[in-house]
């Protein structure tokens, strides 16, 4: 579990990084470069998929491209569950991060190969690698501090800045190379970024001490052999299923996307059922889990809209936005850098706001605020889309304003949800509940990818207005039932 490493496993003392253990700089840079590669590739993915064959793209419909994008994001978050298990039970967080980084870099290099098949093979590798790296690097950050250390939250805040710094820089580089020079060159830039992250991680390993060096709860002997046999059996079933689809001629992009969407939802439902039927849960824990189901639904609904920034909104930026500045038409993907820079600015302000408000605003109410703001962003997008009807290009400030409203919504919901997850978790499932929180994003992105197909058939103003109003209505409903949900939380604010 994060932060449970004994004192003697702390990294060696000596030079510090901004007053924190030197190892934080190694993990900060690793995460920064990983996010550089992730958001850099993501910023141009849909634009590449929808580009014509003459422009070296995949000539995919906007509907299918948006579904692929949503499913890809969903798989990244879904794989955090097995990735955490591999680290906890088999190889430890440190090696998981290393091998995760290597596999991610390999995936981006595959995507840099100028062939039609490379993008899908590369995405599969990136999903597997991110599942190994993403949850476990956060665990290692926690291992740098005693559980009750006053510097712990500050250390995670610095680490969080690395995430958004990488996300801010990436589209500016990969977007220019991909849109202005060659798509695969943009993917190659993402690969180089992850390679730099792996290299500095290896060179900085001496700073890590014993943090993440061993599995937290290792499988040994017969248990290990049994677990590996099950993993092999599941892998074999997946290979057989793919082979059957291929032989039947049904192995298409849309078929795979649809199957993965269904699998994501079913896995999530199964996870909740498994916890709720556990007879070892106390009445209080069961009540809190009932409250968490509502928070989970709210969070998944939030991400369904929010993560369309890289698909539907990115396509709108490319097709309907006036991006000419002094004779230079800047890449549409550059607008993907607006979100992370606004988060860097807004995160400390919202942290101060929630501190000042204290318990006067409950967790369900904060979730409701996030949903309402998210919905209002799409209502504003409906106005932007209406202004673009007839082929007129609209100002990019429309999208900047939309992203600003969405970031305010994210800061009302996302960090609050992380905190609520740790507080509402049954003791028996304390570690697994963080994986369940990741599933909210996975479900939202998977279903959102399917919903985004409608943007290709509905009038754009209708599409944005429909889902914007739906999110606002859900948020208002959350406000109405906030007291009841808070009652189920049994003393948790």
N, C-alpha and C positions, 0 to 999 in steps of 0.2 A: 504493500500500500504506500502511496505517496507520503514521504516524510517519516516513515517508520524505521529507517535505517539507524542502527546504533551509532553513538557518538564516534566510536573508533573507526567507522567507515567513512567519516567525512574526508573530503579532499585535504591534502596537506596544506598547512598554513604557510603564509609567506606573502607574495605580492597579491594585491587585490584588484578587483575590477569594479570601479565606482563604489568602493567600500564594501563590496561583496566578494565571496570566494572567487579566485581566479578562474575556476572551472566554469563559472557562469558566462564568461566571455566566449569560451569554446562552444557552449550550448547555444548561446545567443546567436553566434555567427552561423552555426549549423542550421538552426531554424530559419534564420534570415535568408540563407541561400536556398533552403528547401522551399520556402514560401515564394522566393523569387522564381524558382523553376515552375512551381505549381500555378501561381497566378499569371506568370508570363505566358505559359502555354494556354491556360484557360482563356486569356484575353483575346486570343486569335483563333481559338478552336472552332467556334461556330462560324466565324467569318471565312475560315478556310473550307469548312464543310459545305458552305453554301456558295462559294466562289465557282465560277464556270470552269469547264475543262480548259478553255482557252486561257484562263488566268491561273492554270495549274491547281485548281481546286477540285472538290469532289462532286460538284454539281448536285448536291443533295437538296431536297426541298427544305424550306425553313422549318416546317413542322417536324420532319425527321431529325434535322440537325438539333433542334431544341430538345427533342426527346433524348437523343444521344448525350447531349450536354448534361441534362438533368440526371440521367441514369449514371453517368460517369461520376458526378459529384456524390450521388447516393452511395455508390460502391466504395468510394474513398472513405466515407464515414462508417459504412457498414464493416469494412475490413479492420477498423480499429478494435473490434471485439476479438477476433482471432489473433490479431497482432499483439494485444495485451496479454492474451493467454500464452502465446509462444514465449514472451519475455518472462512472465511470472513462473511458468512451469518447465521451460526447456532451456533457454540460452541466456536469459538475463537481459536487462534493458540496454546495457552498453553495446553488446553485439547485435541486438535487434536494430538499434539505431544505425550502426555501421552497415549492416547488410541491407537495411531498408534504403539507405542513401545510395548504395551501389546499384540496387535494382531500379530505383527511381532514375538515376543517371542513365542507366542502360535503356530504360523506356524512352527517355527523351532523345537519346542518340538514334534509337530505332525510328522514332517519328521524324528525325532529320533526314532519313533516307527518302529520296524523291520517288516514291512509288505509292500506288493507291492503297495497298494493304497495310503499309507501315503505321499509319495513324492508329488503327485499332489494336494492333499488336503492342505498340508503344503504350497506349492507354492502359491495357491490361497489366503490363509490367509496373506502371506508375501506381496503379491501384494497389497492387500487392506490396510494393515498397513503402508506400505511404502508410498502409496499415501497420507495418512494422515500426516505422519511424515516429509517426505523429503522436500516438498515446504515450510512447515510452520515453521520448525526450522530455516530456513534461514531468514524468515520474522522476527522472534524473535531476531535474531542477529542484524538485521537492527534497531529494536525498541530500542536497547541499546544506540543508538547514535542520536544526532540531524542530520537532513538530510545533513547539510553542514559541519559536524564535520570533522576536518582533520584526526581524528583517525579512521574514519569509514572504509576506505579501508584497513588499517592495521589490524583492528579487523577481517574483512573478510579473510584476508590472514592467520591469526592465526587459524581461524576456518577451512580454507581450508587444513591446515597442519594436523588437526585432522582427516579429511576425509582420507587423504593418509597414515597417520600413522596406522589407523585401517585397511586399505586395504593392507598395507605392512605386518603387523603382522599376519593377519588372515590365509592366505594360509599355512604359516609355521606350524600353530597349527592344523587347521582342515585338511590340506593335509596329515600331518603325521598320525593323528588318523584315517582318512578315508581310506587312501590307505594302511597303514601298519597294522592297527588293525581291524577296522570295519567301514563301511560307515556311519552307523547310529550314531556311536559314534562321528564321525566328525560333523554330523548335530547337535548332542547334544551340542557340544562345541560352535557352533554358537548360539544356544539357550541360553546357559549360558552367553555368551557375551552380548546379547541383554537384558537379565535379569539384569545384572550388570548396563547396561545403564539406564534402567528404575528405578532401585533402587536409583542410585545417582541423577537422575533427580528429583525424589520425595523428597529426602533428601535435595537437593539444591534449592527447590522451593522458600525458603525464600529470596534467593538472587535476584529473578526475579522481585520483585516489582509488578507493574501492567503490565509489558511487556507481550503482547499476551493474557491478561486475558479476553478481551471482543472481540466479533466479530467486524470487521472493519465497516461493513455495514449490521447490523442485519436485518433479516426478522422478521416482527412482525404481530400478529393478523392473518387476512385472508390471507395475502401474505405468511406467514409461513405455514399455513395449506395447501394452494394450492401447494406450492413447495414440501412439504412432501408427498402430494397425488401423485404428478407426479413421485417423486422418488420411491414411492411404486409401481406405475404402471409399471415403467421401470423394477424394480426388479422382479415383477410378470411375465412380458414378458420373461425375461431371464430364469426364472425357468421353464416356460411353454415350451420354446424353447429347453432347456436341456431335459425336460421330453419327448418331441416329438422325439428328436434324440435317446434317450435311448430306447423308445418303438419301433422305426423303426430299431433298431439295428445298427444305424449309429453313435453312441456316442463313437467314437474312438479317440485316441490321434491325429492322423493325421487330422481327420475331424475338431476337435476343433482348432487345430493350424491353419489350413487353413482359417476357419471362422474368427478367431481373427485377422489374417493378413489382410484379406479383410476389416474387420471393422476398423482397425487402419488407413488404407489408405483412406477409405471413410470419416471417421470422420475428418481427416486432410483436405481433399478436401473441405468438407462442411464448415469447419472453415474459410478457405481462401475465399471461395465464399461469405460467410456471411459478411466478412469484406469488400471485394472488391465492393459489390453491395450497401453498405451503402451510401446513398445520403448525409449524413451529413459530409462525409470526404471532405476535401478541395482538390484542384487539386494537391497541394504539397504533402499532405498525401497519396493520391492515387498513385502518382508517386513513392514515397518512398516504398509503399507496393509492387509495381511491382518489384523494386530492391530486396526487401526482399524475394520475391518468388524465385529468382535466388540463393540468399544466402542459402535459405532453402534447395533447391535441392542439392547444393554443400555439405551442412552439412549432409543431409541424406545419400548422396553417401559416404561421409567420414566414417560415423558410420557403414555403411553396411560392410565395410572391417575391420575397427578398432576393432569392438566388436566381431570379430571371434577369438580373442585371447583366450577366454574362451571355445571355441568349437573346431573349426578345428585345431587351433594351439596347443591347449591343448592335443588333440588326437595325433597330430604329436609328441609332447613332450613325450607322454606315449609309443608310438609304435616305433618311429624312432630315438630316442635320446639316446646317451650313457650317462647315469646318474650315473655311478659308480665312486665314489671318495674314494680312499683308502679302497676298499672293501665294502663300504656302498653305496647302490643304493638309492639316495634321491628321494622323491616323485615327480612325474611330475608336480603336482600342485604348488610346490615351485617356479617354474618359473613364476607363476602368481604374485609373489611379486616383480618382476623386474620392472614392469611398474610404480607402485606407488613410489618406491624409486627414480626412474629416474625423475618423476614429481617433487618430493620434491627438487631434485637438480636443475632441469632445469627451474622451474617456475620463480624464481627471476632473472635468467639470461635472459630469454625471456622478462620479464617485463622491464628490463634495456635496452634490444635491441630495443623494440618498442618505448621506451621513447626517445632514442637517434635518431632513424629514424624519429620520429614525423610524419608529414603528407606526407612525401616523399614516403611512401608506403601505398597505399589505402587499405581499407577493402577487396574489391574483390581480390586484389593481394595477400593479406595474406591468404585468403581462398584458392586461387590457389596454394600457396606454400604448404599448408596442404594437398591438394589432391595429388600433385606431390610426396611429401614425403611418403604419405600413399601408393601410387602406387608402389614406389620404394621398399618399405618394402616387398611387395608381389613379386616383381621381384626377390629380394634376397631370399625369401622363395622358389621360383621356383628353384633356384640354390641349395638350401639345400635339397629340395625334390628330385632333380635329383641325388644328391650325395647319397641319401638313397635308390635309385632304386636297387633292387636286395637283399634287406634285410640288407644292411649295416647300422650301427648306426652312426649318425653324432654327432658332438660336440654340446653341449647345447649353446655354444657361438654364433652359428647361430641364435638361437632364441633371445638371449640377444641383438644381433645387430639389428634384426628385430624390437624388442620392442623399442630400442633406437631411430630408425628412426621414428617409429610411434608416440612416445612421442613428438619428435620435431614437427611432423605434428599436433598433438593435441594442443600443445602450440601455434601453428601458427593460429589455427582455433577456438578452443573452447572458450577461454576467450575473444577473439576478437568478436566472435559471440554473446556472452552475452552482451557485450558493444554495439554492433550494434543494437541488439534487442531493448534496452532501448532508443537508439537515433532515430531509424526509426519508432518507435511505434506511431500510431495516438493517439492523446490526449485521445480520447474516449476509446481506447483499451489498455491504458498504462499498466494496471495490467495483462490483459489477454495475452498480447504478450509474457510474460515470459513462460506461459503455452504452447504457440505456439512453442517457442524455444525447449521445452522438446519434443514436437511432432516430431521434426526433428530426434532426437535419436530414438524415438519409431518407426517411419517409417523405418529408416535405419536398426534397429535391426530386425523388423518384416520381411522385404523383405530380409535382409541378412540371416535370418534363413532359408528362402526358397532357396536362392541362394546356401547356404552351403550344401544343399542336393547333389549338383553336385559334391562335393568333394568325394562323395562315389561312383560315377560312372565314372568320368573323371580320367585320370592319374593325380596324384598330381602336377607334374611340369606344366602340361597344365592348370590346374585349377588356380594355383597361378599366372602364367604368363598372362593368359587371363584377369583376373580382375586387376592385377597390371598394365598392359599396358592400360586398359580401364580407370583407375583412373588417370594415368599420362596424357592420352589424354584429359580427362575432365579438369584437372588442366591447361593444356596448352590452352585449349579453353577458360577457365575463364580468363587467362591472355590476350588473344586476344580481349575479349569483356569487359575487366575491365573498359575501359574508358566509354563505353556506360552505363554499370551498375552504375558507379560512377555518371554519368549525371543524371540517374533516382533518385539517392539518394538526389538530390536537396540541395547541400551545406553541406551534411554530409560526412565526410571523412572515 
